[in-house]
Amino acid sequence: MSRAIDPEGLRSAGTELQDVSDRFLTELRTFLADLSGFGAPWGDDEIGGLIGAAVEEVTAYAAECFGSVMEELGVVGVDLNRMAHLHEVNEQAIADRFTGLGRGLG
């Protein structure tokens, strides 16, 4: 069974993944800035302090998780672009070798 590799498709998918990653990270930063702009709406009493601490921890953890996943998605995009490039280089090297063999045979 043979498989066709579409370097332009790989490159396009890689670029789109990088764009999605960049846009998401920008939106995440904007969201976190907006969220911090609300201050501490839960109040400054004992219960409000507990709620505030929980909200801050959960927000920080979620932001770290989302940020990490989106950064990794951007890395996958870079890798797909590299795969496309390497495939084209390999295909050209194979074509050059066959051309050389053809000249040598005849």
C-alpha positions as CSV (number, residue, x, y, z in Angstrom):
1,M,0.0,0.0,0.0
2,S,1.3,3.4,-0.9
3,R,0.5,6.6,0.9
4,A,0.6,10.0,-0.7
5,I,2.1,12.8,1.4
6,D,0.9,16.3,0.6
7,P,3.6,18.7,1.7
8,E,1.5,21.8,1.0
9,G,-1.3,20.3,3.1
10,L,1.1,19.6,5.9
11,R,2.5,23.1,5.7
12,S,-1.0,24.6,5.6
13,A,-2.1,22.6,8.6
14,G,1.0,23.5,10.5
15,T,0.6,27.2,9.8
16,E,-3.1,27.0,10.9
17,L,-2.2,25.3,14.1
18,Q,0.4,27.9,14.9
19,D,-2.1,30.7,14.1
20,V,-4.8,29.0,16.4
21,S,-2.2,28.7,19.1
22,D,-1.1,32.3,18.8
23,R,-4.7,33.6,18.8
24,F,-5.8,31.5,21.7
25,L,-2.8,32.6,23.8
26,T,-3.6,36.2,23.0
27,E,-7.2,35.7,24.0
28,L,-6.2,33.9,27.2
29,R,-3.9,36.8,28.2
30,T,-6.7,39.3,27.4
31,F,-9.2,37.2,29.5
32,L,-6.8,37.0,32.4
33,A,-6.2,40.8,32.3
34,D,-10.0,41.4,32.2
35,L,-10.5,39.0,35.0
36,S,-7.9,40.7,37.2
37,G,-9.6,44.0,36.5
38,F,-12.7,42.9,38.4
39,G,-10.7,43.0,41.7
40,A,-12.1,40.9,44.5
41,P,-15.9,40.9,44.2
42,W,-16.2,38.2,46.8
43,G,-15.4,40.6,49.6
44,D,-12.6,40.9,52.2
45,D,-14.2,39.0,55.1
46,E,-13.1,35.5,56.1
47,I,-15.3,33.6,53.7
48,G,-14.5,36.0,50.9
49,G,-10.9,35.5,51.5
50,L,-11.3,31.7,51.2
51,I,-13.3,32.1,48.0
52,G,-10.7,34.5,46.6
53,A,-7.8,32.2,47.4
54,A,-9.7,29.3,45.7
55,V,-10.6,31.4,42.7
56,E,-7.0,32.6,42.3
57,E,-5.6,29.1,42.5
58,V,-8.1,27.6,40.1
59,T,-7.6,30.4,37.7
60,A,-3.8,30.2,37.8
61,Y,-4.0,26.4,37.3
62,A,-6.4,26.6,34.4
63,A,-4.4,29.3,32.7
64,E,-1.2,27.3,33.1
65,C,-2.9,24.2,31.6
66,F,-4.5,26.0,28.7
67,G,-1.3,28.0,28.0
68,S,0.8,24.8,28.1
69,V,-1.6,23.0,25.7
70,M,-1.7,25.9,23.3
71,E,2.1,26.3,23.3
72,E,2.4,22.6,22.5
73,L,-0.1,23.0,19.7
74,G,2.1,25.7,18.2
75,V,5.1,23.4,18.5
76,V,3.1,20.7,16.5
77,G,2.5,23.4,13.9
78,V,6.2,24.1,13.6
79,D,6.9,20.3,13.4
80,L,4.3,19.9,10.6
81,N,6.0,22.7,8.6
82,R,9.4,21.0,9.1
83,M,7.9,17.6,8.0
84,A,6.7,19.2,4.8
85,H,10.1,20.7,4.1
86,L,12.0,17.5,4.9
87,H,9.6,15.5,2.7
88,E,10.2,17.9,-0.2
89,V,14.0,17.7,0.3
90,N,13.8,13.9,0.4
91,E,11.7,13.7,-2.7
92,Q,14.1,15.9,-4.6
93,A,17.1,13.8,-3.5
94,I,15.3,10.7,-4.6
95,A,14.5,12.2,-8.0
96,D,18.1,13.4,-8.4
97,R,19.4,9.9,-7.7
98,F,17.1,8.3,-10.2
99,T,18.1,10.9,-12.8
100,G,21.7,10.1,-12.1
101,L,21.0,6.4,-12.4
102,G,19.2,7.0,-15.7
103,R,22.1,8.9,-17.1
104,G,24.5,6.2,-15.9
105,L,22.5,3.5,-17.7
106,G,22.1,5.1,-20.8
